[in-house]
Amino acid sequence: MPILGVAEGQVVSTPEPGAFVDDWLTAWNRHDVDAVLTHFHDDVIFTSPVAARVIPDSKGVVRGKAALREYGHGTYLLGS
């Protein structure tokens, strides 16, 4: 598996690009938040202008997979 980079002292690898894209698009188009989240690390920092509008006082930053799951279920990923 190719090396993507180093994140906070950990080596991060990435799957083959074609499979990654196929998995991502399938999950996204199904609005399957949990499947989309398999592509994120537990300590993800997600920045979005949509989050800035939807989550008061967030300044558009969602921190951690649990918070991103809540954001995804309640907002953007489900088209709410």
C-alpha contacts under 8 A as a table, 3 or more apart, distances in Angstrom:
res1	aa1	res2	aa2	distance
1	M	13	S	6.39
1	M	14	T	6.53
1	M	15	P	6.24
1	M	16	E	7.32
2	P	13	S	5.86
2	P	14	T	6.05
2	P	15	P	7.29
2	P	16	E	7.85
3	I	11	V	7.25
3	I	12	V	6.19
3	I	13	S	4.48
3	I	14	T	6.39
4	L	11	V	7.74
4	L	12	V	5.59
4	L	13	S	4.98
4	L	14	T	5.77
5	G	11	V	6.07
5	G	12	V	5.50
5	G	13	S	7.11
6	V	9	G	5.99
6	V	10	Q	5.38
6	V	11	V	4.58
6	V	12	V	5.70
7	A	10	Q	5.14
7	A	11	V	6.41
7	A	12	V	6.60
14	T	17	P	7.75
15	P	19	A	7.00
15	P	20	F	6.03
16	E	19	A	5.62
16	E	20	F	6.17
17	P	20	F	5.02
17	P	21	V	6.10
18	G	21	V	5.26
18	G	22	D	6.17
19	A	22	D	5.06
19	A	23	D	6.04
20	F	23	D	5.24
20	F	24	W	6.05
21	V	24	W	5.08
21	V	25	L	5.99
22	D	25	L	5.31
22	D	26	T	6.05
23	D	26	T	5.27
23	D	27	A	6.17
24	W	27	A	5.27
24	W	28	W	6.00
24	W	35	A	7.87
24	W	36	V	6.10
24	W	39	H	7.57
25	L	28	W	5.00
25	L	29	N	5.89
26	T	29	N	5.31
26	T	30	R	6.19
27	A	30	R	5.18
27	A	31	H	6.18
27	A	32	D	5.15
27	A	33	V	7.32
27	A	35	A	5.48
27	A	36	V	5.48
28	W	31	H	4.98
28	W	32	D	6.16
28	W	33	V	7.44
28	W	36	V	6.25
28	W	77	L	7.18
29	N	32	D	7.64
31	H	77	L	5.78
31	H	78	L	5.50
32	D	35	A	5.41
32	D	36	V	6.30
32	D	77	L	7.90
33	V	36	V	5.10
33	V	37	L	6.11
33	V	69	R	6.56
33	V	72	G	6.01
33	V	73	H	6.42
33	V	77	L	6.75
34	D	37	L	5.02
34	D	38	T	6.59
34	D	69	R	7.10
35	A	38	T	5.39
35	A	39	H	7.71
36	V	39	H	5.92
36	V	40	F	7.81
37	L	40	F	5.28
37	L	65	K	7.17
37	L	68	L	7.99
37	L	69	R	7.15
38	T	41	H	7.73
40	F	44	V	6.23
40	F	65	K	7.20
41	H	44	V	5.29
41	H	65	K	7.02
42	D	64	G	5.75
42	D	65	K	4.92
42	D	66	A	7.84
43	D	63	R	6.80
43	D	64	G	4.43
43	D	65	K	6.17
44	V	63	R	5.97
44	V	64	G	4.85
44	V	65	K	5.98
45	I	61	V	6.79
45	I	62	V	5.86
45	I	63	R	4.65
45	I	64	G	6.17
46	F	61	V	5.69
46	F	62	V	5.04
46	F	63	R	6.35
46	F	68	L	7.45
47	T	51	A	7.27
47	T	60	G	5.45
47	T	61	V	4.51
47	T	62	V	6.30
48	S	51	A	5.19
48	S	52	A	6.60
48	S	60	G	5.10
48	S	61	V	6.53
49	P	52	A	4.98
49	P	53	R	6.60
49	P	60	G	5.42
50	V	53	R	5.21
50	V	54	V	6.15
50	V	60	G	6.89
50	V	76	Y	7.57
51	A	54	V	4.98
51	A	55	I	5.47
51	A	58	S	7.12
51	A	59	K	7.58
51	A	60	G	4.57
51	A	61	V	6.65
51	A	62	V	7.22
51	A	71	Y	7.73
52	A	55	I	5.78
52	A	56	P	6.84
52	A	57	D	7.53
52	A	58	S	5.89
52	A	59	K	5.00
52	A	60	G	3.60
52	A	61	V	7.10
53	R	56	P	6.94
53	R	60	G	7.34
54	V	75	T	7.55
55	I	58	S	5.64
55	I	60	G	7.45
56	P	59	K	7.63
58	S	61	V	5.42
58	S	62	V	6.95
62	V	67	A	6.26
62	V	68	L	6.01
62	V	71	Y	7.84
63	R	67	A	6.13
63	R	68	L	6.88
64	G	67	A	5.48
64	G	68	L	6.22
65	K	68	L	4.90
65	K	69	R	5.96
66	A	69	R	5.06
66	A	70	E	6.38
67	A	70	E	5.10
67	A	71	Y	6.13
68	L	71	Y	4.93
68	L	72	G	5.94
69	R	72	G	5.02
69	R	73	H	6.06
70	E	73	H	5.23
70	E	74	G	6.10
71	Y	74	G	5.32
71	Y	75	T	5.77
71	Y	76	Y	7.41
72	G	75	T	5.42
72	G	76	Y	5.81
72	G	77	L	5.04
72	G	78	L	6.83
73	H	76	Y	7.71
73	H	77	L	6.66
73	H	78	L	6.26
74	G	77	L	7.89
74	G	78	L	7.03
74	G	80	S	6.69
75	T	78	L	5.95
75	T	79	G	6.21
75	T	80	S	4.89
76	Y	79	G	5.07
76	Y	80	S	6.12
77	L	80	S	7.72
